[in-house]
Amino acid sequence: MRGLDKGQECEVKFITDPKPVETEHGSKFDIQVLLLSHPHESYSSLKKEGKRLVWRTNCHVVRVTVTDLFINNDEEFIKDWYTNTWTISCKEDGNIWIES
């Protein structure tokens, strides 16, 4: 999935939990998503049912918060992770945030 610029957001449904991967740029996480909306022009013809993609990230919220919730087996969060539609936002300071 393409990255977001500051002030942009996209909508996804999460298909998998974060999986650690090693890249030439260090440790990151891969998450399979169903992309429902994205501001980048390459997704302008995105179909209503979305497009399955991989979100590769090392953002703090995934690296720390989300992985901790999975490690601690937070049942309510895990249920929401797989059933809810989530908004991924790139804040003006460049930080990534997710909310349902």
C-alpha positions, 0 to 999 in steps of 0.5 A: 500500500502506498504511504500517506502524506501529512494530513491524509487518511485512508480506510482499511479492514485488517485481514491479518495481525502485524507480522515482523519482517526484515527489510533493507531499511530495518525491521518493519511489520506487514499487515494484510489489509482490504483497502477501501479508500486512499487519496493517492491517484493510483487508487482513484478507480478503487472498487467498492469491495476494496483491494487486498494489499500489504501495509508495510510499516514501522509506525509507533502505534503498530510497533508498540500499541497494536503488537502489545494488544495482540501479545496480551490477547486483548479479546475485545481489541482483537475482535474489533481489529478483524471486524471494524473498518479503520482509518489510518491517518498521517498527522501533520507531524508525520506520525501515523495513527489508526482509529476505528 
